[in-house]
Amino acid sequence: MFYQDNGTYTGPALNFQNNNTVHAELSLFSKIFTPDFARRPMIYNFGGEFRHELSDRLASVGTLGGYNRENSKFGWKPNNGYFGKDRCAASIVLPSVKADAVHMSTFCEVWSFILVITTVRNSPGFTAIPPMVTKEVFSGYVNDDPISRVLMSGNKSDITNKNAILVTTHHTSYNISDNIVNTIAVDNDKDIIPQQIAANIQSDGAALASLRPDRLAQGIVAGGMFDTSIMTTPVPLNQNTNTAEEVDTAYSLPTAHVTKLVNGLANSIGNTDFTRCTGAGDAMTELTSNLSSQLAPGYSSMISFDANRQAIRPDRPFTIGDLDAAFPGNSLLVLINTQPQGQQVDLLDPLLPTPQNQMSSLISMCLPPLLIEHGFSEIQFRYCSYDVSGDGINKGSYQIQSANTLCELTPEMYHAKVSALMTDIINDIFMIIVANVGEFNVCVNCGVGGVTLVDLTLTDWASQNQNGYSFTNNRLGGLNSSLIGTEKVSSSNQQQLSGIIQDCVNTSMAGIVQYDQNDVF
């Protein structure tokens, strides 16, 4: 283990076969004040004009999920930005107005961590394959004090508590290459919900359920072979202490959430043989089962499957001792970071059921996955949806104070990436806010390995606006997830989802939908 108080890694890398080098950096962060968190679960509202448009596509397009229809109100093609183009689509997936209080006092007494495992793959020169750097990032909290008392005596030879347990709440892996088009390629970005503490994040004693789309579908059952009445059973968070539940952070983005759901439904239709189903109830059961399989996340960790590091997995706790064994010698760098324990900014009351709090939650849950998708680790900016000057030129203007990428880029690539990131932030977040609550201005400071601070002012809701920041500790990842909710919320979302599934079955059984396996989604 190689230790230093600050700076960059200077110890030798660990050599593996195939001319690869691997090293790890563990950053430990001291205890910090963490205010109670207001979790706003994701709410479905697949009704009205949206459901009518969906049914119309079933009857006229022939393939649910295809995007070859001209002038469609809803762009099923990823990144189409349809939320900003049609007002009725802006409220079909939103965080709830009513918040569940998550008491964070327990997490004021623990350290947090960020672990970065870096693998450099050096290909032989004769192959002409350029080298590639793969990074796997774990973040979360530490059970027990990770620093030994020997630190107080000045002995830095072994300052860490090898028995301290690291519990992962967020996991990301990405590749860095000299590809001028796509220098940073993200493999996955997932929140981790540690099951051994599920009981500690319950709201007022209410049992919590998973709101992952595949889990919702898993709990939907038709009444019988010919009976299409619906029974719903919320799927509780798994209490297995050895594994954790993973949630793709893309589901935190309403636009991506609906796109994934609809494309999963389209593929499920293609995998369902309606001709052998004896009735609509039977067809619905099979379609729902296929949908659950389509939307289930794959295992997130790639690098940690190395034979030398089987213990280092995001879905299971591991100790500092496990890290020390996996990275012997000086291939593990440990950084100790002391943080101020007191509250640094004025915070608003996050539990009030106000549009300001709801939309602040939307920004907080959507920004980190967008940053990762575009290859950023941090951003600080201001945005105003309306034209302050009144000349019609500056409507929707923004100012970037700082933006840090996951790797070094040329100035041209950097500016292009900043522009693409802000375009997606405006289309996937800010257009939803305007459609639901009107014009606004906002100041945001977001770091994927730190916190998100949102200072949002809604123009049309001046009497309800509070002064202060909305605060989210991003290192706690899955504990903040909008894909956790009470069983009541789960049942409501299941009812909404079952209505769409029923539409698909009714249309399919009537012979209207003819699925083409060659369609591209």
N, C-alpha and C positions, 0 to 999 in steps of 0.2 A: 504494500500500500504506500502510495506516495502522497505526502501531505504538504500543503502550503496554505497560508491564510488568504491569499488572493493571487490573481494572475492567470496565466495560461498553462496548459499541460507541458511539463518539461521532462517527465519520466519516459523511459523507453517503452515502445509499443510491444505488445505480445505477438509473437509470430505463430501463425497457423499454416496449414498446408495451402497449396495453390498460390503461394506468394501473396497471401493476405496478411494484413496487420489489423489488430483490434486493440482498442483501449477504452476505458470508461472513466467518466467524471461524475462524481457524486457531490452535489451541492446540498448542504444541510442549512436550513433556515431556522433561527431561534423562534421561540414562542412570540406570537403577535396577537393583538386584539382582533377578534373576529366577531362582528355583530351578528345578531340573529338574522337568519336568511328567510326571505319570503319566496317560497317556491310556488311558481304559477304553472300548473300542469298544462300540457297541450290539450286543447279542446277542439273537437270536430264539430262542424256545422255544415254537413253536406246536403243542404236543402235548397229550396227555391230555384232560382234561375240556373245555378250551378248544376243541380241534379237534372234539370230539364235538358241542359246542354249535353250532359253526359249521356243521357238516354237517347238524345237525337243522334249523337255520334254512333251509338250502337246500331241504330237502325239505318243510317245513311252511309256511314263510312265503311262498315263491314269489319273493322278491326279496332277494338278498343286499345288505345295506347299508341296507334299510329299517328304520324303528324303530317300526312300528305293532303290533308283537307285544306282548301284555300279559304282564307278569310275566317278561320275559326276564332272564336273568342278566346279559347283556351289553348295555349301552346303546350302540347304534351312533350315537345322536344325540349330536352334539358337546356337551362339558361335562356329560355324564351322570354322570361320576364313578364309573363301574362298577369301577374298580380298588379303590376303597375298600369296595365292596359284596360282592365275591366273592373269596375267598382264592385260588382257582385262577388268577385273571386277573392277580394281582399280580406274577407272575414271567415273563410271556411276552415282555416287552421290558425288559431291564435292562442297565446297564453291566456289563462283565465283571469278575469278581473279579481275574483276572490282568491286570496293567497293562503297557502298552508304555511304556518310558522314552523321553521326548523331551528331549534334552539342550539346555538353553536358554542355554548360555554365550554363544552368538552374539548373543542378544538382550539380554545384559547390556551389550553394547558399542554399542548403537544407541539413538537417541531414538525416542519414540513420538509420536503425534499424534491429535487429534480435530478434524475439519473439519465445521463446521455451515454449510450454505447455507440462507438464509432467503428465502423469496419471499412478499411480501404482495400479495395480489390485491384491489384496490379496485374493486368493481363500481360502475358509474354509479348515481347515486341513484334515478333513475326506475325501475330494475329491481326495487328492493326486495330485491335479493340481498345478504346481509351479506358483509362482507369476510372473507377466509380467509387464514390464515398456513400455509404449507407449509414444513416443515423436512426437510432431507436431511442425515443424519449419517454421516460416514465416520470410521472409526478404524483404526489400524494402526501400522506402524513406518516409520522413515525410513532409507533407505540413504544413507550419508555424513552428515557433520556438517551440520545445517541452519543453523548459526549461523556467520556470517563472522567472520574475525579482526578486522575493523574495529570490532566491538563493543568490543574491548579498548581501542581508542583513544578511545572515547566518542562516535564518530560513529554516530548511530542512523538516518541517512537511508536506509541500505540494509544492514541487518544480516544479512539472510538469504542463504543460499547458494542461488541460483536453480537450480543444477543438482542439488540434493538431491532424491532420488526418494522419493515417498510411495507406500507399498504398502498397499493397503486389505485388512484382514482381517475387517472387519465393516461392515455397511451397513444403515441404517434410514431410512425416510421416513414421516412422519406429518403430519396436518393438525390445526390448532387453529382452532376456530370458537366462536361464542357460542351453540352448540346446548346447551341446558341438560341434555339427555339424554346426549349423547355429545360432550363438548367436545374430547376427544382421539381421533382416529381414525387407527389405524396402517395404512398401506398395505402395508408389508412390513418384515420384519426377517430379515436373512440373514447367515450366516457366509460369508466368502470365503476360499477356500483358494488362496493364490498358487502357481501351478504352477512358477514359476522357483525356488522353494526347497523343492519337494516332496522332493528328495533329502536335504535337510538335516534333515528331521524323520522320517526313517526310523528304525525301531527295530532296533538291532543289525544294520543292513545289509539287513533284510528289506524286500522291495518292498511298497509300500503300495497298497491298492485303495480305491475309493470304496464306501461302504456306503449311499449314497443309494438309497431303494427303487426308483426308476426305473432306476438303474444295475444293481442286483441283478437286476431282471427282464430287463434288456437282455442279461445274460449267461446266461440260462436257455434251453436249446434242447432240444426233444424229439428223440428218436432218429430218427424218420422219420414218414411219413404215417400209418402204422398202428402205429407203435412209440411207446409212451408212456414209455420209459426216458428218464432225464434226464441231460443233460450240462451241466455248469456251467463257465463261464469268468469268473473275476474280472475286473472292469473296472478297470484301473489308473488312478491319477490322471493326468490329461492332462499331458504334459510340454511342451505348447505355452507358450512363454514370454510370448506376447502376450496371453493371456487367463487367467482364473481360473475355478475351479469354485465355483458358488454353492450353498449349502445352506440351505433354509428352517429357521430355528431352532425352529419348532414341532415338527420331527421329533426334537428333543432331549427333548420331553415324551412319555413312554410312552403316556399317554392319547391325546394328539393324534396321535402316530405311528400307532397302530393305527386310529384313526378315519379318518385320511387314507388309509391303506392299504386299508381295507375299502371306503370309499366310492369310491376309485379302482378297486377291483376290481369293485364293483357297476356303475359306469359302463362299464367295459371289457366286462362281460358284455352290457350293452345295445348296445354298438357291434360286437359279434361276431356274425356271421351263422353260427350253428352248422349251419343246414340245408344250407349249401353246402360245409361241411367234409367231406372224404372219409373222415376217420378221426379218432380221438381225438388222435393225435400232431399231425395237421394243425390240429385245433381248439386244442390247447394252444399251438402256435407262434403262432397268430393272437391268441389271448387274451393271451399274454405280451407280444406286440408292442404291443397296445392298452394294456395296463397300463403299460408303459414310457412311452408317450406321455401317458397320463393323469396320471402322477405327476411328469413332468418339470417343473422350476420355470420360471416365466416370467422375463423379464429384470427385474432389480430396480430399476434406476434410472429415475426419472421426470423429475426436474428437469434432470438433466445432459444430456438430449437437446436442450436449448436450443442453437440454432445457434451462439451465442457461446461455448459451453462444451463442445464436442464432446470435448475431451481429458479432461474431468473425469468419468471413469467408474469405478465400483467394481471392474469386472472387469479393469482395466488399470492399471498404474502410471502416475503422472503426476508432474511436477516442481513445485517451488514457483514456478518461472518460468511454467509453464502456468497456475497459479492467478493469478499476477500479471497475465498477459495476459487471462485470462477476467474478472477483476474489476479494471479499471483505476481510476486515481485513488485515492480513499480508501474504496472499497467493500470492501476486504479488510483486516480487522483481524488482526494477528498478536500472540499472547500467548505470552510465554516463561515457562515454569514450571520452577523448579529443584526437584528432588526429592532427598531423602536417599538415598545410594547403598547404605547398609548394610541388613541385614535388621532389621526392626523388631519382629517377633514370633517366638516359638518355633514351629517347624513340625514336624509329625509326618513320619515316613518314608512318603511316599505310595505307594511301590512294594510294600509288604507286602500279600500277598493276604488281607486281613482284611475282615470285614463292615463294620467302622468305615470303612475306606478306600473300599470299594465304595459305601456309602450316602452318604458325604461327596461322592463324585464325582457321585452322582445329584442331590444338592442343588445342587452347583455348576453342573451342565449344565442344570438345569431352571429355576433362579431367574431368570437374565437374560431369557429370552423371556417369562416370566410378568410380570416387571416392565414390559417394553415393552408387552405386550398390554394391561395395565391403565393405562398412561400414567405409569409411575414411572421415575425415573432412579436411585434409591438407596433402600435400606432397611436398617435395623439392628433386630434383634428377638431375643427369646428365646422358646422354645417347649418345653413339656413335655407329652408324650403321656399321661402317667399322672397320677393325682390324688395330689399330694404330701401333702395334709392327711388323706386317707383318708375324707372325708365325701361323696365322689362328686360334688361340685359343680364342682371345678376341673379335671376331666379334659380334656386337650386345650387347656390355657390358653396364652395368649401375651401378651407384653408388647412393645409397640413403643417402641424408644428414639428412632428418627427415621425419617422416610419423606418423600422429596422427589419431587414430581410434575414432569412435563415442561413444565407451564405452571401459572400461578396459577389456583386454584380457590376457590370459596366454601367456608366451613367445612363446610357441610352436604354438598356434593359431595365434599370431601376425605375426610370420615369415611366416606361411603358407598363410595368407591373403596378406601380402606384395608381396610374390612370385606370387600369383594368379592375383593380381592387375597388376603387371608389365607385366605378360604374356599377359593379355588382352590389355594393352596399346600398347605393341609391335605389336600384331596381328591386332588390330582394328584401330590403328593410324599410327604407324611408318612404317609398311609394305606398306601402301598406299603412304606415302611420298617417299619411295625408288622406288616404281613402277612408280611414276609420275615424279620425279625430281632428282632421284639418291641418292647417299650417303650423310650423314649429321651428325652433332653433335648438341646437344641442352642442354641448362640448363633451368629447369622449376621450378617455385615456384607457387603453386596453392592452394588456400584455398577456399572452397565452400562458406564460409561466408565472404570472403575478396576479394582478387584480384588474377588474373593469370598474371604472368610475364613469357614471353617466349623469350629466347635468342637463336635464331636458325641460324646456319651457314650451307649453302648448298655448298658441295664440288665442284660441277660442275657449279655453278653459282656465282663464286667468284666476278666477275665484277659487279654484281647487288646486292650483299649483303650489307646491311646497318649495322652500328654499333648502338646498342641500343636494348631495350626491346620492345616487343609487350605487350600492357597493356589492361586488361579487368577488369572492376569492376563487380564482380560476384553478389554483392548485388542488382544490377539493373536487374538481371535475364532476364525477357522477353523483356526488351528494347534492349538487345544484341542478341536476338534470330535469328538464321539463317532461321527460318520459317516465317520471314517477308520479303517481297520484293515488288518491283514495279509491276504494272499490266503487264508490258512487260515480266518480269521474270515469273509471274504466268501463263501467256498465253503460254510461251515456255514450262514450266513444264507440263501444261495440254495437249499440243500437244504430248509430249513424252509419257505421261501416257495413252492418248487415243489410241496411236498406239498399246500398249500392250493389252488394253481392246479389241480393234478390233481383234487382233490375237486370244484372248480367245473366242470371239463370233463366229468368222469364223470357228474355229476348233470345237467348241461345236455344232453349227448349222449343221455342216457336220457329226455329230454323232461320232466323233473320241473320244471325252472326255466322259468317263463314270465315273461320280463322285461316290466314295464309301464313304458313311457317316461314316463308321467305321475307315477310315484312321485317323491317329493321326498327328497333326501338332505341 
